[in-house]
Amino acid sequence: MQKLRDQKGFTMVELMVVVVIIGILAAVAVPQFSKQADKAKTARAEAEMKSIANILSIYYAEKGQYPKANNSDTAADSIAKVLKDYGLKWGSSDAIKDPWGNPYIYNVEVQDGKVTKFNLHCYGADQEANKASNITISGNKDGVTSINTDSVTMSGVKSDGTT
């Protein structure tokens, strides 16, 4: 019995204190990491949306109007065909989606038979419409607006082909 008492080591209480400290640190660190992951996803969504908006601006400069909100990849003036010509899939199940796995949404305003304005929407981290995390980029004859994160009603054609 004397041999066991003379051995050096940690007591059960000391080990439990260490486990509790590690648990507290993990409880503080994990939410902070999740916030950073959402920030990275938001930045990626904004970058993808800006790229799409740049393609739409080039189309507008060439044609004098934005593509129609149509998922047909055979109609020359549809969003699906225009983006397909630039190497982006739109209007099918394997098309571009936001970092949370949801489709982007494209809608337009038509004036005198021409598409004069577009809105490109992303649900964002909340993954549903009319939330603070929604992201919208718009374009008109004056160019493309900056990223808008106000909640808006989202309607239009979706990048995955659903309506």
Order of alpha helices (4+ residues) and beta strands (2+ residues): alpha-alpha-alpha-beta-beta-beta-beta-beta
